[in-house]
Amino acid sequence: MTLTRLARLREKLRAKGLDALLVTSLPNIRYLTGFTGSNALVVVLPRKAYFLTDQRYRQQSKEQVRGAQRIVSRTTLFDALREHRLLRGGRVGFEAEHLSYASYRLLRRLLHGVNLRPVHECVEEIALRKDDAEIALLGMAIRVTEQVFDRVLSLMRPGVRELEIAAEITYLHRRLGAEGDAFEPIVASGERGALPHARPSSRKMRNGDLVTLDFGCTVAGYCADLTRTVAIGRASRRAREVYRAVLAAQTEALAAARPGMLARDLDHVARSRLEREGFGRYFSHSLGHGIGLRIHERPRVAPRSRERLEPGSVLTVEPGVYLPGELGVRIEDDVVLTNGGCRVLTSAPKELMVL
């Protein structure tokens, strides 16, 4: 698998007229080599790849790294690049989104005669299409996330603080075998549900609140992302109206999703339904995003996206309506695009639950 990824990356380098690529993004390094530590570089050359790390990761890298020759350095990794003369000239790409300007300047001083060229999402392009093993890992992360969802439902009642539920989510992720949270859990109750990315607060849940739960875990680095909105004690007519509109928008988007369509057209499906329901101006974010070793990857399913959806991509479909000072509703599933449309990977119930 690692060798196949490196081979595909080399094809892209040739197409871009590059002699080498310096990979500094840790998720991309994990994708290419399997390494899970916190300090590494990878140099991809036409016929060989080198992996560099420090002494702390000597044994770990020996166990994890595949497809690249290991170099364990006692100096900084940039100094090791120069000492081992891994980049001797030519056009060398670097990950423009992941290398700081200070690091770029340091590389220019250290690597004389090397023509450093910024490249954009080179590894990310080959990671767009997930293989069967990746989809299986994503499925495992989703199953753990859904188990956590089932368990926290029994804890939600008037008087419980948002922070308590968020803490329980984090604990249960690890208790059930995940590496940890894929992102900080969102628990937003009552009027705070109108904040799409509300951080958990000390607010206590009240009878009649809608509560948005948005969370996911990681398994072998791969991320799940699930959102459900539930009611505490009772659900008002207004809450049910908004919920039905969001669910209808998501249902239509799931039915329309397929490879080959423009990402913005998929966004338009859900957005149009919410506009017809009278809530279009309250849908304030994009419909979805890719997931994988990062919680936010390509493709971006947004009104201005120019991307065309590809088979094998895994993405979220998550319309929402946010009424300031009143309530919010978001429903999110993870799907994989197939030749026939899409397959929904998440299975948590979507009817409005009143707890």
N, C-alpha and C positions, 0 to 999 in steps of 0.2 A: 504493500500500500504506500509506504513512504517513498519507495523508489519511483512508483508511478507518479506521485505528486511532484517529485523533483524533476522527472522527465517532462511532465507537462509544463512546469515552470521554465525549464530550459528552452522549450519551444517558444514560449512567450518572450524570453530574453532575445532569442534570435530574431523574432519578428520586430522587436523594438530596436535592433541594432546594438545591443549591449553585450559586452564581453564578460560581465559578472554582475551579481546582485548581492548587496550587503543587506541582510535581514536583521532588523533590530527589534521588531515587535515580538513580545513574548508569546502572545497567542499564535502568531504566524510561525514562530520557531517550534512551538508545540505541534502545530499542524504538519510541519515538514519533517520533524525528527522524533516527536514523542516526548521531548524534554519538558518537565513541569516546574523546573526551578525558577529563580528570580533574577539570574544574571547570566546572559548568554548572547552570543552573536552567531550568525551563520553566514558563510560566504559560499555562494553558488557559482561554480565555474562551468564551462562547457562540458567537461568530462568528470568533474569531481566536486564534492561539497565538503566544506570544513565546518566543524562545530567548535566554538571556543567558549570556555567557562572558567571559573576560578576554582581554587583548591577545595572550597566547601562542597563542591558538587562532583568531586572525582568519582566516588562510588556510584552516586545517583545517575550521573551521566553515562557511566559504563553500563548500567542496567537498562537505561531508557533509550538512549540515542541510537537510531538506526539510519542508515543511508548516508552518513557523513563521517569523515575522519575526525576523531576527537583531539582537541588540544586543550590541556588543562594548564592554565597560566598562573604564575606567581606575581605577574604584573597586571596593570589594567588591561582590559580586553582590546582597547584601541592600540595600546603599546604592543600588545601581542600580535596584532595585525601587521605592524611594521616589522617587528623582530622576525617573524616567520615569513615575511615577504609573500603574503598570500595574494596581495593585490599589487601587481608590478607595473601597471600601466593600462592604457586602453580606456574604454568607456564603461564606467562602473556605476550602476544604478543604486540609489539608496531610497528607502521608504520615506517619502516626503511627509506623509501624515504622522510618522512615528519618530522621526529624528529631530531633536531640538536644534535650534540655530547654533547654540553654544557647541553642541557636539559636532555639528557640520563644520564649524570653523576649526575645531580641534583636528578633525579628520583631514582637512585641507592642509594643515601644517605638518601632519605626520606622514601623509601619503604623497610624496613628491612624484610628479609625473602621471598621477592618476586623474583622469577627467571624470569628476563626480557629477552624475546626472540624476535629477529627481525623477522618480517614477511614482505613479499613483495607483494604489490598490492592485499591485501586480499579483501578489499571493491571493488576495481576496477574490480576484477574478476566477481563479481555478477552484477556490473553495465554495463558489456559488452552488455548484452541483454536488449534493451530498451522496456518498455511496451508501450501500446497504448497511455497512458497519456503523457509519455515522448516524443514520436514521434509527438504528437499533439503540444506540446510546442516548439519542434524544428521547426516544420512547421510554427508556428507563428513567430518565430525569423527570419526564412528564408523569409517569406512574407514581413516583415518590411524591411529587408536588400534589397530585390529586389525593393521595392518602393523607397528606397533611391538611388539605382543604376539608376532607371529611371529618378529621379529628377536631379542628378548631371550630367547626360549626357548633359543636356541643358546648363550647365555652362562651359563646356570644349571647349576651343578655343585657338588659338594662343595668347600668352601674359598672360594667367592665370597661376599662380604659383601652383606647386604641393601642397604646404601647404594650399592654399586657398580651394582646393578641399577636402583635408583631414579634415579641420576644418568644412566644410559644412557637410561631412559625419557624423562626431561626433554630430553636432547640430541636424541633421535630425533624427538620430537614436532616440534621446530622444524626439524630437518634435512629432514623430510618435508613441510613446508609449513604446519604449524599455527601459530597465534599463540603458543601455549604450553600449559602444563598447565591443565586445568580445576580442579584441586585438587592438593595435594601427594600424590604417588603413595604408595600403601601397598604395602610389601613385607614380609610377615610370615612367618617360617619357624619350623618346629618348634613348640615350646610357645608362641611368640609369636603364632602363628596364632589362639590363643584370645582375643586382644585385637582386637575388631572394627575399631578405628581405630588400629592400631599404627603409629607412625611408624617409618620405616626406621632400623635400628640398625647397629652394627658387627658384629653376630652373623654368623658364617660358616655357610653352609648345610652340612648334614651328610647323609650317606647315610641314607635312610629318612625324611627330613623331608617333610611337606607344606608348600607355600609358597603363600600367598594373594597374588595380584597384583590390586590394585584401582587403576585409573588411567583417565584420559581426557584428551583435548586439547580446545582450542577452535578453531573455524574461523568467521571472521566473527562472533565473540562466542558462537556456539552450542556447547554442551558435550556431549561424549560421556562415558559412564560405564560401564566394563566391569570385571567381576571374573571371574577364573578361578583355580582352585586346582589346582596340579600337584604331582607327587611327584618327589623327587630319588633316583635310583638304584633304589628299590624302594618299594612301598606295602604296609604291613602289613594284615592282615585287618581290624583295627579301623578303619584309615583308609578302606579300601574300603567298609566298612559305613556309615560316616558319610557318605561321598561319595554313595553310592547313595541314601541317605535324603534328602539335600539336593536332589539332582537330581530325585528323584521329586516332592518338594514343589514345586519350581519348574515342572516339567512340568505338574502339575495346575493350578497357578495360571495359567500361560500359556493353558491350554486353557479356563479359566473366565473370563478377563478379557474384559469387554465394556462398552460404554457403558451407562449407566443403572443399573448395580449400585452399591451402597454400597461405598466404598473399604475399609471395615472388613470387609465380607464377602469381598472378595478376599484380604485379609490372613488371614482365617480359613481359607480353603482351604489355604494352605500351612502354617499353624500346626497345623491339625488333622492333616495328614499326618505332620508331625514328631512330634506327640504320639502318634500310632498307632505310629510307629517307635521310641518310647521316648526321643526327644530334645527333646520340646516345651519343657522348662524351660531348655534350652541355646540357644534361639532368643531372643536378648535385645534385638532391635531391630525396627523396623517392616519390613514387606515391601518398601516402596519409596517413591519420591517422584518428583515431576515434574522434568523437566529442560528447559532452554531457554537463555536468556541467563544464567541462574543455574544452578549445579550442583544446588541444592536449591530447587525451586519447588513450588507446588501442582500436583496434589493430593498430600496426604500419605496414603499407604496404610498405615494403622496401626490397631491394635485399637479405639481410641477415636475414630477419625475419623468425622465426620458428613457428609463430602462424598459427593456422588454423581458417579461418573465420567462424563466428557463425551467425545463423539466429537471426535477431533482432538488430544486430550491425549497428550503423550509422557511416559512414565514408566518407571521402573526396576522390575524384579521380581528381588529379590535375597535369597532366604532364606539363612540360615546356621546352623551349629551350632558352638558354641565350648565345648570341654571344657577347663576350667582346668588349666594345668600340663601339658597333653598335646598338643592340636592344635586347629585350626579349619578349617572348610570354608565357603566362600561362593561362590555362582554367581550372576552378575548379567547380565541382558540389558536392552536398551532396546527399548521397544515403543511403537507408536502405536495408539491405540484407533480402530477403524473400525466402521462400521455392523454388520458381521458378526462382530465380536469384537475381535481385536487382530492386528497385523502385527509380527513380530519384526524389528527393524532390524539387530541385531547377528548376526554369522554365525560367530564364532570357535567352533571345535569344543568340545563339552562332555563328551566321554568323558574319563575320568581319564587324563591323560598322565603317563607315567613317563619322566623325562628321564635 
